[in-house]
Amino acid sequence: MTLYPNLIKDALRTVRYPGTGKNIVDMGMVEDDIRIDGNSVTFSLIFDRPTDPFIKSLVKAAEAALKAHVGQEVEAHINTKTRKTNPEHKKETPLPGVKNIIGVNSGKGGVGKSTIAVNLAVSLALQGYRVGLLDADIFGPSMPKMLGVEDEQLYMHEVNGHNLIIPVEKHGIKMLSIGFLVDKTKALLWRGPVASNALKQLIEEADWGELDYFVIDMPPGTSDIHLTLVQTLDITGAVVVTTPQQVALADARKGISMFAEKAVSVPVLGIVENMSWFTPATHPDEKYYIFGQEGGKRLAEELEVKLLAQIPLVADICSSGDDGVPEALQNNVSGAAFQKLATAVVTAIDERNATLPPTHHVETND
């Protein structure tokens, strides 16, 4: 069989970047350096980040595609490269003391995203980590109520010659929300740029200090707020929240696709399936699948991302949020589920941070 570059590219067009539905050739990930020597094919895959969580899986998928669509005798030698940004345009991080930034997102409202975000933050703090929480859900801030600090006043102090907002501390975490700055009884009628600027102020003009994890409760769906966050911060990874319901799963799929877009390019740490089943408080071993069964698990398998946790629906979660005492603080089935989630997120981040470019990694200017 005679091999030629277009034949190789046609085979690689069958390889899709997880969560986007787009193939790696049309995404510009296959560099025009294909070299052919008999049955040996050498080329490079280009990634936006050296810590892209799909480097290894895409290399394997590309090798399998060549054997399936070109021939079993093909020997693939695949290098990986990352796009090197111009250091003159590299933006200084506004949170130099923060090690890891976690975005918590959902494709639609009503799936318990904020509940997951606040309980994840509290669970991480219970495990001994230094944690910050930003309520970036500009038009529906709920963190002050969920943490029982609705009536707190914000103050500023001077740090290295700059006046910075002091985050509110509760349950072992530092937290800020736009809810502290607006009338909680009135609708917030802000245009996108105004909302984005307010959010940037909470990030850049606050004294967050040294943190192991900075959890961001993002607005549901996709919006310019999301772009503001990814352009302002180097987000370590995203946690996508869904319920087992089909309509929620469809929107979660869109949310995962958003993070994979080049304009965003944030690794998805995994999916949290919320309200997985109903468990009566008096019968913790019973499960009633009122929103469907394991839809989030199937979506995770389909998109090749982790299922971080399945959180049961119990009455205590709702009442705890209303009372300002997160369920993660309780010694019950849901508290244990949130602790499991925190452990899974820490593990996913450690794995992501440990993902180093292969020994043949070469940087390229684009």
Secondary structure, DSSP 4 states (H G I P E B T S, - for coil): ----HHHHHHHHTT-B-TTT--BTTTTT-B-S--EEETTEEEEEEEES-TT-TTHHHHHHHHHHHHHHHT-TT-EEEEEEEEEEPPGGGPPPPS-TTEEEEEEEEESSSSS-HHHHHHHHHHHHHHTT--EEEEE--TTS--HHHHTT-TTPPP-EEEETTEEEE--EEETTEEEEEGGGTS-TTS-----HHHHHHHHHHHHHTB---SEEEEEEEPPSS--HHHHHHHHHS---EEEEEE-SSHHHHHHHHHHHHHHHSTTT---EEEEEEEEEEE--TT-TT--B-TT-SSHHHHHHHHHT--EEEEEEE-HHHHHHHHHT--GGGSSSHHHHHHHHHHHHHHHHHHHHHH----TT-EEEE-
